[in-house]
């Protein structure tokens, strides 16, 4: 169980660093940027809520869809995306 949480934290850290690197490159090209942390959550009324829905943005930006399981589904990887 601990390894799974550690791997999750390591993956989130890597995603955050990639996001920051890409946002900085976009800013140098004149674009506005706002990198959103991979798994930033808050507790509201004793529920976990996300600051920003990466899943919804991916769905709106391309051919991905949200399946019956509430997972993001892509044509290339199916539900195996992070």
PDB file of N, CA, C and O in Angstrom, chain B, residues numbered from 101:
ATOM      1  N   UNK B 101       0.817  -1.191   0.000  1.00  0.00           N
ATOM      2  CA  UNK B 101       0.000   0.000   0.000  1.00  0.00           C
ATOM      3  C   UNK B 101       0.864   1.260   0.000  1.00  0.00           C
ATOM      4  O   UNK B 101       0.576   2.208  -0.730  1.00  0.00           O
ATOM      5  N   UNK B 102       1.920   1.275   0.813  1.00  0.00           N
ATOM      6  CA  UNK B 102       2.786   2.449   0.865  1.00  0.00           C
ATOM      7  C   UNK B 102       3.471   2.702  -0.466  1.00  0.00           C
ATOM      8  O   UNK B 102       3.606   3.850  -0.889  1.00  0.00           O
ATOM      9  N   UNK B 103       3.910   1.618  -1.141  1.00  0.00           N
ATOM     10  CA  UNK B 103       4.577   1.788  -2.428  1.00  0.00           C
ATOM     11  C   UNK B 103       3.652   2.438  -3.437  1.00  0.00           C
ATOM     12  O   UNK B 103       4.075   3.304  -4.202  1.00  0.00           O
ATOM     13  N   UNK B 104       2.390   2.027  -3.444  1.00  0.00           N
ATOM     14  CA  UNK B 104       1.437   2.587  -4.398  1.00  0.00           C
ATOM     15  C   UNK B 104       1.277   4.081  -4.169  1.00  0.00           C
ATOM     16  O   UNK B 104       1.242   4.852  -5.128  1.00  0.00           O
ATOM     17  N   UNK B 105       1.178   4.504  -2.902  1.00  0.00           N
ATOM     18  CA  UNK B 105       1.048   5.929  -2.611  1.00  0.00           C
ATOM     19  C   UNK B 105       2.334   6.667  -2.965  1.00  0.00           C
ATOM     20  O   UNK B 105       2.281   7.793  -3.458  1.00  0.00           O
ATOM     21  N   UNK B 106       3.489   6.047  -2.719  1.00  0.00           N
ATOM     22  CA  UNK B 106       4.761   6.666  -3.074  1.00  0.00           C
ATOM     23  C   UNK B 106       4.864   6.827  -4.590  1.00  0.00           C
ATOM     24  O   UNK B 106       5.259   7.886  -5.077  1.00  0.00           O
ATOM     25  N   UNK B 107       4.512   5.780  -5.334  1.00  0.00           N
ATOM     26  CA  UNK B 107       4.566   5.849  -6.802  1.00  0.00           C
ATOM     27  C   UNK B 107       3.617   6.929  -7.307  1.00  0.00           C
ATOM     28  O   UNK B 107       3.950   7.652  -8.246  1.00  0.00           O
ATOM     29  N   UNK B 108       2.451   7.047  -6.703  1.00  0.00           N
ATOM     30  CA  UNK B 108       1.484   8.072  -7.086  1.00  0.00           C
ATOM     31  C   UNK B 108       2.076   9.463  -6.859  1.00  0.00           C
ATOM     32  O   UNK B 108       1.945  10.343  -7.710  1.00  0.00           O
ATOM     33  N   UNK B 109       2.727   9.659  -5.709  1.00  0.00           N
ATOM     34  CA  UNK B 109       3.350  10.950  -5.410  1.00  0.00           C
ATOM     35  C   UNK B 109       4.498  11.248  -6.371  1.00  0.00           C
ATOM     36  O   UNK B 109       4.651  12.387  -6.812  1.00  0.00           O
ATOM     37  N   UNK B 110       5.301  10.243  -6.699  1.00  0.00           N
ATOM     38  CA  UNK B 110       6.413  10.433  -7.635  1.00  0.00           C
ATOM     39  C   UNK B 110       5.870  10.801  -9.022  1.00  0.00           C
ATOM     40  O   UNK B 110       6.391  11.702  -9.679  1.00  0.00           O
ATOM     41  N   UNK B 111       4.825  10.099  -9.457  1.00  0.00           N
ATOM     42  CA  UNK B 111       4.232  10.409 -10.763  1.00  0.00           C
ATOM     43  C   UNK B 111       3.662  11.823 -10.782  1.00  0.00           C
ATOM     44  O   UNK B 111       3.841  12.548 -11.760  1.00  0.00           O
ATOM     45  N   UNK B 112       2.976  12.222  -9.710  1.00  0.00           N
ATOM     46  CA  UNK B 112       2.431  13.584  -9.649  1.00  0.00           C
ATOM     47  C   UNK B 112       3.535  14.625  -9.681  1.00  0.00           C
ATOM     48  O   UNK B 112       3.398  15.654 -10.343  1.00  0.00           O
ATOM     49  N   UNK B 113       4.627  14.372  -8.973  1.00  0.00           N
ATOM     50  CA  UNK B 113       5.745  15.304  -8.975  1.00  0.00           C
ATOM     51  C   UNK B 113       6.324  15.451 -10.376  1.00  0.00           C
ATOM     52  O   UNK B 113       6.620  16.562 -10.818  1.00  0.00           O
ATOM     53  N   UNK B 114       6.486  14.327 -11.075  1.00  0.00           N
ATOM     54  CA  UNK B 114       7.003  14.374 -12.445  1.00  0.00           C
ATOM     55  C   UNK B 114       6.047  15.130 -13.366  1.00  0.00           C
ATOM     56  O   UNK B 114       6.482  15.957 -14.166  1.00  0.00           O
ATOM     57  N   UNK B 115       4.759  14.853 -13.258  1.00  0.00           N
ATOM     58  CA  UNK B 115       3.771  15.566 -14.074  1.00  0.00           C
ATOM     59  C   UNK B 115       3.784  17.063 -13.784  1.00  0.00           C
ATOM     60  O   UNK B 115       3.654  17.874 -14.701  1.00  0.00           O
ATOM     61  N   UNK B 116       3.940  17.433 -12.517  1.00  0.00           N
ATOM     62  CA  UNK B 116       3.999  18.854 -12.158  1.00  0.00           C
ATOM     63  C   UNK B 116       5.230  19.527 -12.759  1.00  0.00           C
ATOM     64  O   UNK B 116       5.147  20.655 -13.243  1.00  0.00           O
ATOM     65  N   UNK B 117       6.379  18.836 -12.729  1.00  0.00           N
ATOM     66  CA  UNK B 117       7.600  19.420 -13.304  1.00  0.00           C
ATOM     67  C   UNK B 117       7.488  19.559 -14.814  1.00  0.00           C
ATOM     68  O   UNK B 117       7.935  20.560 -15.374  1.00  0.00           O
ATOM     69  N   UNK B 118       6.900  18.574 -15.484  1.00  0.00           N
ATOM     70  CA  UNK B 118       6.699  18.658 -16.940  1.00  0.00           C
ATOM     71  C   UNK B 118       5.758  19.812 -17.262  1.00  0.00           C
ATOM     72  O   UNK B 118       6.014  20.585 -18.186  1.00  0.00           O
ATOM     73  N   UNK B 119       4.676  19.932 -16.507  1.00  0.00           N
ATOM     74  CA  UNK B 119       3.708  21.005 -16.717  1.00  0.00           C
ATOM     75  C   UNK B 119       4.363  22.381 -16.561  1.00  0.00           C
ATOM     76  O   UNK B 119       4.131  23.280 -17.369  1.00  0.00           O
ATOM     77  N   UNK B 120       5.175  22.535 -15.526  1.00  0.00           N
ATOM     78  CA  UNK B 120       5.858  23.811 -15.298  1.00  0.00           C
ATOM     79  C   UNK B 120       6.841  24.113 -16.423  1.00  0.00           C
ATOM     80  O   UNK B 120       6.932  25.254 -16.876  1.00  0.00           O
ATOM     81  N   UNK B 121       7.575  23.104 -16.876  1.00  0.00           N
ATOM     82  CA  UNK B 121       8.531  23.285 -17.976  1.00  0.00           C
ATOM     83  C   UNK B 121       7.805  23.726 -19.253  1.00  0.00           C
ATOM     84  O   UNK B 121       8.239  24.666 -19.919  1.00  0.00           O
ATOM     85  N   UNK B 122       6.706  23.051 -19.593  1.00  0.00           N
ATOM     86  CA  UNK B 122       5.947  23.422 -20.790  1.00  0.00           C
ATOM     87  C   UNK B 122       5.327  24.806 -20.665  1.00  0.00           C
ATOM     88  O   UNK B 122       5.311  25.573 -21.627  1.00  0.00           O
ATOM     89  N   UNK B 123       4.815  25.127 -19.472  1.00  0.00           N
ATOM     90  CA  UNK B 123       4.227  26.452 -19.264  1.00  0.00           C
ATOM     91  C   UNK B 123       5.279  27.544 -19.421  1.00  0.00           C
ATOM     92  O   UNK B 123       4.996  28.594 -19.997  1.00  0.00           O
ATOM     93  N   UNK B 124       6.482  27.309 -18.919  1.00  0.00           N
ATOM     94  CA  UNK B 124       7.551  28.301 -19.078  1.00  0.00           C
ATOM     95  C   UNK B 124       7.939  28.483 -20.536  1.00  0.00           C
ATOM     96  O   UNK B 124       8.198  29.605 -20.972  1.00  0.00           O
ATOM     97  N   UNK B 125       7.982  27.390 -21.298  1.00  0.00           N
ATOM     98  CA  UNK B 125       8.279  27.504 -22.735  1.00  0.00           C
ATOM     99  C   UNK B 125       7.199  28.297 -23.454  1.00  0.00           C
ATOM    100  O   UNK B 125       7.501  29.128 -24.310  1.00  0.00           O
ATOM    101  N   UNK B 126       5.942  28.043 -23.111  1.00  0.00           N
ATOM    102  CA  UNK B 126       4.845  28.792 -23.722  1.00  0.00           C
ATOM    103  C   UNK B 126       4.905  30.269 -23.351  1.00  0.00           C
ATOM    104  O   UNK B 126       4.638  31.132 -24.188  1.00  0.00           O
ATOM    105  N   UNK B 127       5.252  30.563 -22.108  1.00  0.00           N
ATOM    106  CA  UNK B 127       5.345  31.952 -21.689  1.00  0.00           C
ATOM    107  C   UNK B 127       6.452  32.676 -22.448  1.00  0.00           C
ATOM    108  O   UNK B 127       6.273  33.830 -22.836  1.00  0.00           O
ATOM    109  N   UNK B 128       7.580  32.027 -22.666  1.00  0.00           N
ATOM    110  CA  UNK B 128       8.669  32.652 -23.434  1.00  0.00           C
ATOM    111  C   UNK B 128       8.254  32.944 -24.873  1.00  0.00           C
ATOM    112  O   UNK B 128       8.819  33.831 -25.513  1.00  0.00           O
ATOM    113  N   UNK B 129       7.265  32.199 -25.389  1.00  0.00           N
ATOM    114  CA  UNK B 129       6.770  32.432 -26.749  1.00  0.00           C
ATOM    115  C   UNK B 129       5.642  33.457 -26.779  1.00  0.00           C
ATOM    116  O   UNK B 129       5.067  33.719 -27.835  1.00  0.00           O
ATOM    117  N   UNK B 130       5.323  34.040 -25.614  1.00  0.00           N
ATOM    118  CA  UNK B 130       4.331  35.107 -25.570  1.00  0.00           C
ATOM    119  C   UNK B 130       2.939  34.682 -25.144  1.00  0.00           C
ATOM    120  O   UNK B 130       2.030  35.510 -25.097  1.00  0.00           O
ATOM    121  N   UNK B 131       2.757  33.425 -24.837  1.00  0.00           N
ATOM    122  CA  UNK B 131       1.440  32.953 -24.398  1.00  0.00           C
ATOM    123  C   UNK B 131       1.274  33.158 -22.898  1.00  0.00           C
ATOM    124  O   UNK B 131       2.251  33.188 -22.149  1.00  0.00           O
ATOM    125  N   UNK B 132       0.027  33.297 -22.474  1.00  0.00           N
ATOM    126  CA  UNK B 132      -0.261  33.323 -21.045  1.00  0.00           C
ATOM    127  C   UNK B 132      -0.303  31.877 -20.568  1.00  0.00           C
ATOM    128  O   UNK B 132      -0.667  30.979 -21.327  1.00  0.00           O
ATOM    129  N   UNK B 133       0.068  31.654 -19.316  1.00  0.00           N
ATOM    130  CA  UNK B 133       0.138  30.277 -18.826  1.00  0.00           C
ATOM    131  C   UNK B 133      -0.370  30.195 -17.400  1.00  0.00           C
ATOM    132  O   UNK B 133      -0.319  31.164 -16.643  1.00  0.00           O
ATOM    133  N   UNK B 134      -0.858  29.023 -17.055  1.00  0.00           N
ATOM    134  CA  UNK B 134      -1.260  28.742 -15.698  1.00  0.00           C
ATOM    135  C   UNK B 134      -1.135  27.228 -15.480  1.00  0.00           C
ATOM    136  O   UNK B 134      -2.091  26.486 -15.707  1.00  0.00           O
ATOM    137  N   UNK B 135       0.040  26.774 -15.041  1.00  0.00           N
ATOM    138  CA  UNK B 135       0.173  25.331 -14.803  1.00  0.00           C
ATOM    139  C   UNK B 135      -0.640  24.924 -13.578  1.00  0.00           C
ATOM    140  O   UNK B 135      -0.562  25.566 -12.531  1.00  0.00           O
ATOM    141  N   UNK B 136      -1.407  23.867 -13.714  1.00  0.00           N
ATOM    142  CA  UNK B 136      -2.251  23.362 -12.634  1.00  0.00           C
ATOM    143  C   UNK B 136      -1.611  22.094 -12.078  1.00  0.00           C
ATOM    144  O   UNK B 136      -1.293  21.190 -12.850  1.00  0.00           O
ATOM    145  N   UNK B 137      -1.415  21.999 -10.779  1.00  0.00           N
ATOM    146  CA  UNK B 137      -0.813  20.783 -10.203  1.00  0.00           C
ATOM    147  C   UNK B 137      -1.609  19.529 -10.572  1.00  0.00           C
ATOM    148  O   UNK B 137      -2.829  19.578 -10.731  1.00  0.00           O
ATOM    149  N   UNK B 138      -0.905  18.417 -10.703  1.00  0.00           N
ATOM    150  CA  UNK B 138      -1.510  17.166 -11.157  1.00  0.00           C
ATOM    151  C   UNK B 138      -2.612  16.662 -10.246  1.00  0.00           C
ATOM    152  O   UNK B 138      -3.598  16.106 -10.731  1.00  0.00           O
ATOM    153  N   UNK B 139      -2.477  16.835  -8.969  1.00  0.00           N
ATOM    154  CA  UNK B 139      -3.465  16.237  -8.075  1.00  0.00           C
ATOM    155  C   UNK B 139      -3.731  17.134  -6.874  1.00  0.00           C
ATOM    156  O   UNK B 139      -3.764  16.663  -5.738  1.00  0.00           O
ATOM    157  N   UNK B 140      -3.918  18.402  -7.120  1.00  0.00           N
ATOM    158  CA  UNK B 140      -4.210  19.338  -6.039  1.00  0.00           C
ATOM    159  C   UNK B 140      -5.685  19.209  -5.681  1.00  0.00           C
ATOM    160  O   UNK B 140      -6.557  19.396  -6.530  1.00  0.00           O
ATOM    161  N   UNK B 141      -5.955  18.890  -4.425  1.00  0.00           N
ATOM    162  CA  UNK B 141      -7.336  18.717  -3.990  1.00  0.00           C
ATOM    163  C   UNK B 141      -7.583  19.528  -2.730  1.00  0.00           C
ATOM    164  O   UNK B 141      -6.660  19.863  -1.988  1.00  0.00           O
ATOM    165  N   UNK B 142      -8.832  19.828  -2.514  1.00  0.00           N
ATOM    166  CA  UNK B 142      -9.244  20.526  -1.296  1.00  0.00           C
ATOM    167  C   UNK B 142     -10.401  19.746  -0.681  1.00  0.00           C
ATOM    168  O   UNK B 142     -11.010  18.905  -1.342  1.00  0.00           O
ATOM    169  N   UNK B 143     -10.693  20.019   0.553  1.00  0.00           N
ATOM    170  CA  UNK B 143     -11.830  19.389   1.212  1.00  0.00           C
ATOM    171  C   UNK B 143     -12.886  20.462   1.414  1.00  0.00           C
ATOM    172  O   UNK B 143     -12.643  21.468   2.079  1.00  0.00           O
ATOM    173  N   UNK B 144     -14.057  20.242   0.836  1.00  0.00           N
ATOM    174  CA  UNK B 144     -15.177  21.166   0.954  1.00  0.00           C
ATOM    175  C   UNK B 144     -16.364  20.366   1.461  1.00  0.00           C
ATOM    176  O   UNK B 144     -16.768  19.382   0.840  1.00  0.00           O
ATOM    177  N   UNK B 145     -16.915  20.781   2.572  1.00  0.00           N
ATOM    178  CA  UNK B 145     -18.055  20.073   3.173  1.00  0.00           C
ATOM    179  C   UNK B 145     -17.768  18.579   3.312  1.00  0.00           C
ATOM    180  O   UNK B 145     -18.608  17.741   2.984  1.00  0.00           O
ATOM    181  N   UNK B 146     -16.576  18.260   3.800  1.00  0.00           N
ATOM    182  CA  UNK B 146     -16.109  16.886   4.024  1.00  0.00           C
ATOM    183  C   UNK B 146     -16.055  16.035   2.751  1.00  0.00           C
ATOM    184  O   UNK B 146     -16.116  14.808   2.827  1.00  0.00           O
ATOM    185  N   UNK B 147     -15.940  16.678   1.578  1.00  0.00           N
ATOM    186  CA  UNK B 147     -15.766  15.962   0.312  1.00  0.00           C
ATOM    187  C   UNK B 147     -14.467  16.444  -0.316  1.00  0.00           C
ATOM    188  O   UNK B 147     -14.107  17.614  -0.186  1.00  0.00           O
ATOM    189  N   UNK B 148     -13.754  15.530  -1.007  1.00  0.00           N
ATOM    190  CA  UNK B 148     -12.588  15.936  -1.772  1.00  0.00           C
ATOM    191  C   UNK B 148     -13.057  16.525  -3.084  1.00  0.00           C
ATOM    192  O   UNK B 148     -13.868  15.920  -3.785  1.00  0.00           O
ATOM    193  N   UNK B 149     -12.555  17.701  -3.423  1.00  0.00           N
ATOM    194  CA  UNK B 149     -12.891  18.329  -4.702  1.00  0.00           C
ATOM    195  C   UNK B 149     -11.598  18.777  -5.364  1.00  0.00           C
ATOM    196  O   UNK B 149     -10.660  19.216  -4.699  1.00  0.00           O
ATOM    197  N   UNK B 150     -11.566  18.660  -6.675  1.00  0.00           N
ATOM    198  CA  UNK B 150     -10.386  19.059  -7.435  1.00  0.00           C
ATOM    199  C   UNK B 150     -10.436  20.558  -7.704  1.00  0.00           C
ATOM    200  O   UNK B 150     -11.512  21.146  -7.813  1.00  0.00           O
ATOM    201  N   UNK B 151      -9.270  21.159  -7.809  1.00  0.00           N
ATOM    202  CA  UNK B 151      -9.184  22.571  -8.152  1.00  0.00           C
ATOM    203  C   UNK B 151      -9.519  22.760  -9.627  1.00  0.00           C
ATOM    204  O   UNK B 151     -10.079  23.783 -10.021  1.00  0.00           O
ATOM    205  N   UNK B 152      -9.167  21.756 -10.443  1.00  0.00           N
ATOM    206  CA  UNK B 152      -9.294  21.856 -11.891  1.00  0.00           C
ATOM    207  C   UNK B 152      -9.469  20.448 -12.441  1.00  0.00           C
ATOM    208  O   UNK B 152      -8.758  19.540 -12.013  1.00  0.00           O
ATOM    209  N   UNK B 153     -10.372  20.241 -13.355  1.00  0.00           N
ATOM    210  CA  UNK B 153     -10.612  18.907 -13.906  1.00  0.00           C
ATOM    211  C   UNK B 153      -9.791  18.683 -15.165  1.00  0.00           C
ATOM    212  O   UNK B 153     -10.174  19.118 -16.251  1.00  0.00           O
ATOM    213  N   UNK B 154      -8.656  17.998 -15.015  1.00  0.00           N
ATOM    214  CA  UNK B 154      -7.837  17.659 -16.174  1.00  0.00           C
ATOM    215  C   UNK B 154      -8.603  16.728 -17.120  1.00  0.00           C
ATOM    216  O   UNK B 154      -8.459  16.808 -18.340  1.00  0.00           O
ATOM    217  N   UNK B 155      -9.408  15.857 -16.543  1.00  0.00           N
ATOM    218  CA  UNK B 155     -10.187  14.911 -17.344  1.00  0.00           C
ATOM    219  C   UNK B 155     -11.177  15.643 -18.250  1.00  0.00           C
ATOM    220  O   UNK B 155     -11.313  15.300 -19.425  1.00  0.00           O
ATOM    221  N   UNK B 156     -11.860  16.639 -17.716  1.00  0.00           N
ATOM    222  CA  UNK B 156     -12.827  17.388 -18.515  1.00  0.00           C
ATOM    223  C   UNK B 156     -12.132  18.162 -19.627  1.00  0.00           C
ATOM    224  O   UNK B 156     -12.624  18.193 -20.755  1.00  0.00           O
ATOM    225  N   UNK B 157     -11.009  18.780 -19.333  1.00  0.00           N
ATOM    226  CA  UNK B 157     -10.281  19.531 -20.362  1.00  0.00           C
ATOM    227  C   UNK B 157      -9.800  18.608 -21.478  1.00  0.00           C
ATOM    228  O   UNK B 157      -9.900  18.953 -22.655  1.00  0.00           O
ATOM    229  N   UNK B 158      -9.277  17.431 -21.112  1.00  0.00           N
ATOM    230  CA  UNK B 158      -8.839  16.473 -22.131  1.00  0.00           C
ATOM    231  C   UNK B 158     -10.014  16.055 -23.007  1.00  0.00           C
ATOM    232  O   UNK B 158      -9.876  15.935 -24.224  1.00  0.00           O
ATOM    233  N   UNK B 159     -11.153  15.835 -22.393  1.00  0.00           N
ATOM    234  CA  UNK B 159     -12.354  15.457 -23.142  1.00  0.00           C
ATOM    235  C   UNK B 159     -12.767  16.569 -24.105  1.00  0.00           C
ATOM    236  O   UNK B 159     -13.092  16.298 -25.261  1.00  0.00           O
ATOM    237  N   UNK B 160     -12.755  17.805 -23.642  1.00  0.00           N
ATOM    238  CA  UNK B 160     -13.179  18.929 -24.479  1.00  0.00           C
ATOM    239  C   UNK B 160     -12.170  19.267 -25.572  1.00  0.00           C
ATOM    240  O   UNK B 160     -12.533  19.850 -26.594  1.00  0.00           O
ATOM    241  N   UNK B 161     -10.903  18.903 -25.360  1.00  0.00           N
ATOM    242  CA  UNK B 161      -9.856  19.288 -26.302  1.00  0.00           C
ATOM    243  C   UNK B 161      -9.659  18.299 -27.441  1.00  0.00           C
ATOM    244  O   UNK B 161      -9.019  18.647 -28.434  1.00  0.00           O
ATOM    245  N   UNK B 162     -10.172  17.105 -27.341  1.00  0.00           N
ATOM    246  CA  UNK B 162      -9.854  16.140 -28.377  1.00  0.00           C
ATOM    247  C   UNK B 162     -10.860  15.025 -28.503  1.00  0.00           C
ATOM    248  O   UNK B 162     -12.007  15.154 -28.075  1.00  0.00           O
ATOM    249  N   UNK B 163     -10.424  13.923 -29.095  1.00  0.00           N
ATOM    250  CA  UNK B 163     -11.346  12.807 -29.361  1.00  0.00           C
ATOM    251  C   UNK B 163     -11.595  11.924 -28.144  1.00  0.00           C
ATOM    252  O   UNK B 163     -12.253  10.890 -28.264  1.00  0.00           O
ATOM    253  N   UNK B 164     -11.087  12.306 -26.977  1.00  0.00           N
ATOM    254  CA  UNK B 164     -11.282  11.512 -25.775  1.00  0.00           C
ATOM    255  C   UNK B 164     -12.725  11.654 -25.281  1.00  0.00           C
ATOM    256  O   UNK B 164     -13.405  12.631 -25.594  1.00  0.00           O
ATOM    257  N   UNK B 165     -13.169  10.688 -24.524  1.00  0.00           N
ATOM    258  CA  UNK B 165     -14.493  10.771 -23.927  1.00  0.00           C
ATOM    259  C   UNK B 165     -14.437  10.216 -22.511  1.00  0.00           C
ATOM    260  O   UNK B 165     -13.489   9.525 -22.137  1.00  0.00           O
ATOM    261  N   UNK B 166     -15.456  10.524 -21.737  1.00  0.00           N
ATOM    262  CA  UNK B 166     -15.549  10.029 -20.374  1.00  0.00           C
ATOM    263  C   UNK B 166     -16.525   8.860 -20.398  1.00  0.00           C
ATOM    264  O   UNK B 166     -17.690   9.019 -20.761  1.00  0.00           O
ATOM    265  N   UNK B 167     -16.038   7.684 -20.009  1.00  0.00           N
ATOM    266  CA  UNK B 167     -16.826   6.459 -20.092  1.00  0.00           C
ATOM    267  C   UNK B 167     -17.801   6.293 -18.937  1.00  0.00           C
ATOM    268  O   UNK B 167     -17.873   7.129 -18.036  1.00  0.00           O
ATOM    269  N   UNK B 168     -18.549   5.197 -18.983  1.00  0.00           N
ATOM    270  CA  UNK B 168     -19.522   4.888 -17.922  1.00  0.00           C
ATOM    271  C   UNK B 168     -18.838   4.724 -16.572  1.00  0.00           C
ATOM    272  O   UNK B 168     -19.451   4.939 -15.526  1.00  0.00           O
ATOM    273  N   UNK B 169     -17.568   4.344 -16.601  1.00  0.00           N
ATOM    274  CA  UNK B 169     -16.811   4.166 -15.362  1.00  0.00           C
ATOM    275  C   UNK B 169     -16.277   5.488 -14.810  1.00  0.00           C
ATOM    276  O   UNK B 169     -15.609   5.503 -13.775  1.00  0.00           O
ATOM    277  N   UNK B 170     -16.569   6.598 -15.496  1.00  0.00           N
ATOM    278  CA  UNK B 170     -16.083   7.936 -15.154  1.00  0.00           C
ATOM    279  C   UNK B 170     -14.586   8.086 -15.390  1.00  0.00           C
ATOM    280  O   UNK B 170     -13.973   9.033 -14.899  1.00  0.00           O
ATOM    281  N   UNK B 171     -13.991   7.154 -16.143  1.00  0.00           N
ATOM    282  CA  UNK B 171     -12.588   7.276 -16.530  1.00  0.00           C
ATOM    283  C   UNK B 171     -12.503   7.960 -17.881  1.00  0.00           C
ATOM    284  O   UNK B 171     -13.416   7.858 -18.700  1.00  0.00           O
ATOM    285  N   UNK B 172     -11.394   8.663 -18.108  1.00  0.00           N
ATOM    286  CA  UNK B 172     -11.133   9.244 -19.417  1.00  0.00           C
ATOM    287  C   UNK B 172     -10.719   8.113 -20.350  1.00  0.00           C
ATOM    288  O   UNK B 172      -9.849   7.315 -20.002  1.00  0.00           O
ATOM    289  N   UNK B 173     -11.328   8.032 -21.528  1.00  0.00           N
ATOM    290  CA  UNK B 173     -11.038   6.989 -22.503  1.00  0.00           C
ATOM    291  C   UNK B 173     -10.414   7.652 -23.723  1.00  0.00           C
ATOM    292  O   UNK B 173     -10.948   8.638 -24.231  1.00  0.00           O
ATOM    293  N   UNK B 174      -9.286   7.121 -24.200  1.00  0.00           N
ATOM    294  CA  UNK B 174      -8.656   7.637 -25.411  1.00  0.00           C
ATOM    295  C   UNK B 174      -8.638   6.549 -26.475  1.00  0.00           C
ATOM    296  O   UNK B 174      -8.610   5.365 -26.138  1.00  0.00           O
ATOM    297  N   UNK B 175      -8.654   6.928 -27.765  1.00  0.00           N
ATOM    298  CA  UNK B 175      -8.602   5.919 -28.814  1.00  0.00           C
ATOM    299  C   UNK B 175      -7.320   5.067 -28.757  1.00  0.00           C
ATOM    300  O   UNK B 175      -7.356   3.879 -29.077  1.00  0.00           O
ATOM    301  N   UNK B 176      -6.205   5.662 -28.356  1.00  0.00           N
ATOM    302  CA  UNK B 176      -4.932   4.943 -28.362  1.00  0.00           C
ATOM    303  C   UNK B 176      -4.741   4.056 -27.131  1.00  0.00           C
ATOM    304  O   UNK B 176      -4.267   2.927 -27.255  1.00  0.00           O
ATOM    305  N   UNK B 177      -5.101   4.550 -25.948  1.00  0.00           N
ATOM    306  CA  UNK B 177      -4.779   3.842 -24.704  1.00  0.00           C
ATOM    307  C   UNK B 177      -5.994   3.335 -23.940  1.00  0.00           C
ATOM    308  O   UNK B 177      -5.844   2.701 -22.895  1.00  0.00           O
ATOM    309  N   UNK B 178      -7.187   3.604 -24.443  1.00  0.00           N
ATOM    310  CA  UNK B 178      -8.373   3.192 -23.699  1.00  0.00           C
ATOM    311  C   UNK B 178      -8.443   3.944 -22.378  1.00  0.00           C
ATOM    312  O   UNK B 178      -8.226   5.155 -22.350  1.00  0.00           O
ATOM    313  N   UNK B 179      -8.742   3.247 -21.278  1.00  0.00           N
ATOM    314  CA  UNK B 179      -8.837   3.923 -19.990  1.00  0.00           C
ATOM    315  C   UNK B 179      -7.501   4.013 -19.252  1.00  0.00           C
ATOM    316  O   UNK B 179      -7.452   4.507 -18.126  1.00  0.00           O
ATOM    317  N   UNK B 180      -6.420   3.541 -19.873  1.00  0.00           N
ATOM    318  CA  UNK B 180      -5.127   3.492 -19.192  1.00  0.00           C
ATOM    319  C   UNK B 180      -4.328   4.775 -19.416  1.00  0.00           C
ATOM    320  O   UNK B 180      -3.235   4.750 -19.982  1.00  0.00           O
ATOM    321  N   UNK B 181      -4.883   5.880 -18.971  1.00  0.00           N
ATOM    322  CA  UNK B 181      -4.201   7.175 -19.088  1.00  0.00           C
ATOM    323  C   UNK B 181      -4.120   7.833 -17.722  1.00  0.00           C
ATOM    324  O   UNK B 181      -4.936   7.572 -16.838  1.00  0.00           O
ATOM    325  N   UNK B 182      -3.153   8.665 -17.569  1.00  0.00           N
ATOM    326  CA  UNK B 182      -2.976   9.371 -16.297  1.00  0.00           C
ATOM    327  C   UNK B 182      -2.813  10.834 -16.612  1.00  0.00           C
ATOM    328  O   UNK B 182      -2.647  11.647 -15.702  1.00  0.00           O
TER     329      UNK B 182
END
